[in-house]
Amino acid sequence: MKLNYETLQDKAQWEKEGFELPKFDIKQIKENTLKNPAWVHFGAGNLFRAFIANVQQDMINKGKSDKGIIAVEGFDYEIIQKTYHPMNNLGVVVTLKADGDIDKTIVGSVVESLVLNSAEKSSWDKLKQIFSAPSLQMASFTITEKGYSLQNAQGEYFASVENDFENGPEAAVSYIGKVAALLYTRYVANKAPIAMVSMDNCSHNGDKLFNAVVAYAKAWEKNGLVEKGFYDYITDKDKVSFPWTMIDKITPRPDEKVKAMLQKSGFDDVETIVTAKNTFVAPFVNAEEAQYLVVEDWFPNGRPNLEEAGIIFTDRETVDKVEKMKVCTCLNPLHTALAIFGCLLDFKLICDEMNDQDLKSLVEKIGYDEGLPVVVDPKIIEPKQFIDEVLQKRVTNPFMPDTPQRIATDTSQKLGIRFGETIKAYVQRNDLDVKSLKFIPLVLAGWCRYLMAVDDNGNKMELSPDPMLPEVLPYFKDVTLGYTGDVHKVLQPVLSNTKIFGVNVYDVELGEKVEDYFKQLISGVGAVRATLKKYL
């Protein structure tokens, strides 16, 4: 069973093997879409295929839409060349449920796939034509937070960005430069309105996209490279919008167990491709069942009625509250706690940690006991139910092969928002005592213990990538298991760093508690496990 339009004609064969097929005429949907495009999406990776494209398929299946999505890849062109074009833009989404069931869905809502390459005339001309269409309502993005960055760590523009500023939209080569060039095409053609919708998993994502795009508009207009008025078009809220969104769905790289399941079903297109840019892609995507997308309802040219497929449209303030609920309390802090202690205790999968009573108890206490009293409640999603789903269905899912080592990446960039905000909330509340916190300080001490790069068995441990490692590791260079030196001298420069924790841990009267935990965690081999048992 190969994946293409021709083989889908044999519906009985696919359905016999448990595949759910599109319930529409794909060629007719393609014709409708290309005639009057409504939705183009940048970032053709796993999250798009497992979530966004599948949502639109649901809409078409229900008869709520007669158009598909045009997918564009601007970072790794091989994704389009090797997993979209050979399969007629079809894909298989394997939904892995916590109870062991799986759903296999063939997604046919992507009707065209293009590369964001101004040097490839055919693709670029099609994109310019799409952006000139008055019918185009939105361009959405899943390009990761880094995709919106125009500057290096020193605050200097990347060379490609500088070149685009100087050369104008016709010769754009940087990612956002090409996006801005397409918006300029729209401006010149008809000045039609459009929504630019970042769906990346980062706070205030719409602002990140706006700030990036407006930098090009400003530079080009200043340098006389575009018509005067383009900057005003981009900044006119009735013309071009940049809504905030909150997205939540785990879509790991293609999994070998899923590949084996599909092969057993007679599906042949299962080989994972590792591109030259080290992207892991396949004709199938494996993903968890849970998914959330909350979108600020700001669409100057109208929008698809995606609420029919479970997408929540609301105001900006509520999107922000949902983001804070997830990131500060209900998901991300629990993930980080499992990542830190999972590395120290040599776990290889997050789901296995939830079979460990100490770690299960730790994240329950962080979420329910310490987080919920100060959670930001968005009203549209109930925080306790969200945590229930995270701990009972999501991180326990044996089919989701996520690792503590992956989640431990960039921990120094996460501690401030994931734990610092809760600490601040305790400080601000008159009815709560910040010194009553036990388990959040234990995680902070656990991260300091992690920085020793030695696991609980005394074996050397590889640390996950983190931009702050060069700054913080020297403080721990002389700390070994059984260390009896001055712990305060070691930890003070780290715990007082507000860039890491969002607060000076000593100023909020938690420094001594973290130091005490740290002493216990480094007392010898097995001390991490012993400390967890002592307090849990």
N, C-alpha and C positions, 0 to 999 in steps of 0.2 A: 504494500500500500504506500504509494508515493503521494506527496502533497502537491496537488495542482488542480486547476479548474476541471480538467478532463476526468481525473479519478474521482472527483466529488460527485460525478454523475451517477456512479454506482452507490447510491445512498444506502442500500440494504447492507452492503459489505461493511461500511463504516459503522452503521447503527448496530449491527450484530456484535461488533467489538466494543460497544459502549461509548462511541464518540457522539457528542451532540453536534449537529450540523447547523449552519446558518439556515434560517427559515425564510429566505428571500432570494430573489434573483440577483446574484452578485453583479452580473453584467449590466443589468438595468440600474442598479444602485451606482455603479461606476459611471455610467452615462449621465445620470442625474447630477452627480457630484462634479464631474469635470465641466459640465455645461454651466452650472451655477455653484461654484465651490462655496462652502460655508465655514469649513473648519480645516485648518492646517496645523499640524503638530510638529514641533522641533524636539528631537531626541527620541530616536527609534529603538531604544533599548528595552530591557525586560519589564520595567515598571509600566511603560506605555503599552506594551503588548498585553500584559496580564491584566491591567486595570482599565486604562483609558479606552483602548480600542474595544475591550470586552463590554464596557458600559455602553458604548455607541452601538455595538452589535445587539445588545439587549433592547435598545430603543428601536432599532430597525425591525427586529423580530416581533416587537409588539405593535408595529405599524405606526409608531409615534414619530418616525423620521423616515425620509426616503433618500437620505444622503449618507455617505461614509466620510472617512477622514483621509486626508493626504498627509503621509508621514515623510518627514525630512530629517536626515541625519547630517550634522555639521561637524562632528568630531572624528568619527571613525567610519569612513565611507564603506569599508568592507562589510559592515553590518547590512547595508542595503544590497551590495553586490553579491553577497554570499548566502544571506538568509531571507531576503525579501524577493528579489527578482527571480531566483530559480523556483520559488514556490508560488508564483503569481500573487505575492503579498499576503498569502495565507499563513496562519500560524496556529499552533496548538497550545492551549492553556491548560495545564494540569493543576487543578486546585486540590491541595493536600489538606485534608481535614484531620482534626485532632483525634477523632475516633477511628482513624485508619481508612476511612472511605476516600475515594478520589473521584473527581469529575474531570472528564476529558472533553474540551470544547474546541472545535475548529472555528477560528475567528476569521470572518471574511469582510469585516467593516473597513479595512484599509484598502482603498481602491487604487492608490498610486503611491509610489515611494521614490523619493528624489534625494540627491545629495546637495548640500548647501555649498556649492563650489562655483564661484563666479568664473572660473577658468573652464568649466565644462558647459559649453554653450547650450546644449539641448536642455539640460536640467535647469540651468539658470534662466533661460528664456521662459520655461514653463512656470517657474516660480514668479517671475515678473508678471506673467499673464494672470496667475492666480491672485497676486496682490493688487492687480489693477481691477479685479472683479468687484463691483459694488455689492454683490451678494455675500462676500466674505465677512463673516461675523467675528471670528476670533482666531488668533494664533496662540496656541498653548505651548508650554515648554516643560520638559523634564531633562535638563542639561547639567544638573548638579549645581550646587552653590558656586563652585569654582568657575562655572561657565559665565557668570556675570562679572567676574573680576577683570578689571582693565589694568591693574597695577601690581607690581611686585611687592615684596615685604617692606621695601624701603620707600614705598609710595611713588615709585617711578612708573610711568606708563610702559607697558610692554612695547617692544619695537614694532610689532605688527599693528598695534593700536596707533602709535605715533605716525606710522606710515599712512594709515587710513585717514587720520586727521588731516594729513598734508595732501593726500592724493584724491580724496573725495569718494563718493559712492560708486562711481563707475569702476574703480579698481580695488574695491574693498576685499581684504583677505582675512581679517580677524572675524571671529564668530559673530559677535554683536554688531560689528561693522557691516557685515553682510545683511543682518536682520534690519539694521537701520537703513541700509540701501534699498531694501525691499519696501520699507515704509515710505521712503522718498519716492519710489516708483508709484505707490498708491497716491501720495500727495500730488504728484505731477498729473496723474491720470484723472483724478476726480475729487481728491480731498475727502473721500468717503470715510466714515467713522469705522473704528475697529477696536476690539478688546485684545490686549496683549496679556495673556494669562499665564503667569509662572505657576507651575504645579510642583515645584521642587520643594524638598523637605527642609526648608529653612525659614526662620522667622521673618515676617514682613517681606516675603519674597517679591511681591509686586513692586515694592520700592527699590529693591536691588535691580530688577529689570529696568525700571524707569530711569534710575540714576545712570545706568550703563548706556541706554539708548540716547538719553538727552545729552550726554557728553559728546556724542558724535554730531548730533544736530547743532549743538552750540559751536563746536569747532568748525564744522563745514560752513555754517553761515558766516562765522567770523572770518574764515579764509576765502569767502566768496566762491565756494565750490557748489553751493546749492542756491535755489531761489530764496530770496528773503521771504520769510513766512513759514518755512519748514519748522523752525524751532517753535513758533507759536502753535502750529498744528499739533506737534508732539505734546505740548504742555496744555492744550485745550482739553479739559476734562469731558467735554461733550463730543470730542472727536476721537481721541485716543485714550483708552483707559488702561490702567495697570492694577487690576484687583489683587487683593491679598487672598491667599488660599491656605488651607491646611490639608495635607495629604498623609495618609498612613496606610501602608501595605508593604509587607516583606516579600521581596522577589529575589531570592538568592540566585547564584549562577546555576546553570543546568546541572542536575544531580544525577549521578550514575544509577541510583536505585530507580529513579523515575525513567531514565533511559531504558533500563532493563524491563520495566513494566510495559512501556510502549512497544518495545520489540516483541514482547510476548503477545501483544495485541495484534501483531502483524504490521505495525507501522515501521517503515523503513528509514524515514528521514530523521534520524536521531543523533547524528554525529555532532559533537560539540566542536565549534570552530574557535580557535584562539587567534585573534587577528594580530597584525603587526604591532598594534597599539595595546596588546595584551587584554583585549576585551573578550570575555567568554560568552559566546552566543550559540544558539542552536535554533532549529525550526520549532522547537517547543520551549515553553517557559513554565517552570514550576513555581507556585505561589501559595501563600496561605489563603484561607477562606476570608478572614476579616479584612475589611477595607473601609476607609473613610475618606471622603473628599468634601470639604466645606469651603464654599466660594463666596467671596464678596459679590453681591449682585449689582455689578456695574458694567453694563454692556451697551454702549451707545448705538450699536447697529443691530440690537436684538441678540438672542442667543438660542442654542438648542435647549429644548425643555428637559434637561437632564435630571430634574427632580423626579421624573417618572421612573428613573433607574436608580434612585437612592442617593443622588448627589444633593447636598444641602446648600441652598442659597440663602444668604443672610446679609447682615450689615458688617462693616469692617470691625467694629468693636467686638462683635460676637466671634468672628474669625480669630481675632487676637486672643480672646478668652479660651477658645478651644485649643489653640496652640499652647498657651500657658498650662492648661489642664494636662495636656499630654506630656509636654516637655519637662515641666517642673514637678509633676506628681505621679501621673497615672501610668506612664510607660518608660520614658527615658531614664529616670533615676533607678528604676528596678533593673533595667538592662545594664547600666553602668556598674551597679553593685554586683550583679552576677558576673560581669566581665572581669572585674578586679579580683574577686575571690575565686572565680573559675580558673583564672591563670595561676594564681598562687597554689591552688589545690589540684592543678594539672588536669582539669577537665578539658575535653576537646569539643563538646557540644553543649550549647545552652540548655537544650531540652533535658540532657542527663543531669544537669545541676538541680532541676526541679524534682528529681527523685532523691535528692540529698536533703534530709529533714532540716539540717542547720541552715542551709542556703534558702530553702523554701520559706522557713520561718523568718529569716532575715528580710527578704523582700516583702513578705506580708506585713511585717512590722513597719518597714519604711513606708509602704504604700498606705495601708489602712490606719495604722496608729499615729504615725508622725506626719504623713502627707495630707490625708483627707481633712484634718481640722483646719487647714489653711488653704485648701484647694481653691483655685479660681473656677467657679461653677458657671459654665456658659449657658446652662438651662436647656440647650437643644440636645445635649448628650449628657447622660447622668454619670458623674465621675465614678461612683462606686461600681456601677455596672461595667464601666470601661475597664477598671482594674480587675474586676472579676473575670472578664473575657481575656485580658492579658495573661493573668496567672493561671487560669483554668483551661484555656484553649490555645493560646498563642505561644507563649514561651515553653509550654509543655509538649508542643506538637513534635513528635519524633520524626516527622517527614520534613521538618524545616531545618536543614543542616547548617544552622548558624553557629559560629564559634565565639567563645569569649575573647579569643585573640583578635578577631576582626573588630568586635565591638569595643575593645580596649584601645583602638586607634584614636589618637588625638584626645585622650581623656582630659588633659589639662585644659582643653578648649571647652569642655562640657561641664566640668564640676560647678562652675559659677552659676549657670542657668539651672542645672539639674538638682543642685542641693543648696546653693547660695540663696536662691530666691525663697526657698522654704525657711531657711534660717532668718532671713530678713523679715519674713512675715511673722515669725514668732516674736522677734524683737519689737515689732510694731504693735502687736496685740497686747492689750492690758490684761486679758484673761488667760494668757498663756505664758509659760516661763521657758525661755530658750534653753536654760540649763537643764530642763527636763528631757531634752533630746538625748537619746542613747545610741541609736542605730545609724543615724546620719553621720555623727562624729566617728563611729566605728568604720564606716566606709572611707572617710577622709584619712583615717589612720591606715586603713588597708591599702589605699593608694600610695601612701608614703612607704609602706612595707613593700609594695610591688616595685617601687623604684630601686630597691636593692638588687633587682634582677636575679633573685634566688627564690625558688619555690619552697613550699613548706617541707619538702623532703631534704632541703639543703642543696638541691641541684641547680646549676646555672640555668637561667630562664631568659629567653629572648624577649625583649620588650617590643611592643607594637609601635609603629611610627607615631611620633608626637613632636610638634615643633618646639615644645618647651624642654625637651630632654637635655639639650646642651646646657641650659641654664640651671636646671634643678639637680641633675645627676651628680655634679661635683660635691654637693653637700652630703651625699651618702657614700662617698668613695671609701671612707674608713669604717663604715658601719657593717658589722658582720653579725651572724647569729650568736647570741650570747653577749652582745655588746653591753658594756657597763659604763661607757663614757657619758658625757653630758648630752642627753637627748634634746634638751631645750636648745642648746647651741646648734644642733643639727637641724631641728625643725623650724626654729623661729623665722629664718629667712623665707622658708617655703610657706608656712601657714599664715604669715602676715602679708603674702602677696595677693592683693585684691584682684589682680589680673587673672589669677587662677581660680580663686574661690568666690569671687564676687563680694567678699567681705574680708576684713582682717579677722581671722579666726580668734585671735586673742581679744580683740575689741568687743566681740560678742560673747565673751566669757566661756568659750569652748576650747581654748587652746590647751589648757592643762588636761582636760579630759582626753583630747586627741593624743597628747603626749603620753598619758598613762596607758591608753590602749596600745600605742606604738611600742612601748616598753614590753608589754605582754606579748605582742605579736612577734617580736624579735628575740624572745628569750631563749629560743633553741629550735631544733628540728621538731616539727609537730605543733609548734606554738600557735600557728594560725587556727588549726582545728581546735585546739584546746581553748583558745580565746572565744571562738564562736560558741562552743558548747557551754562555756561559763556564762555567757550573757543571753543565750537563746534557749 
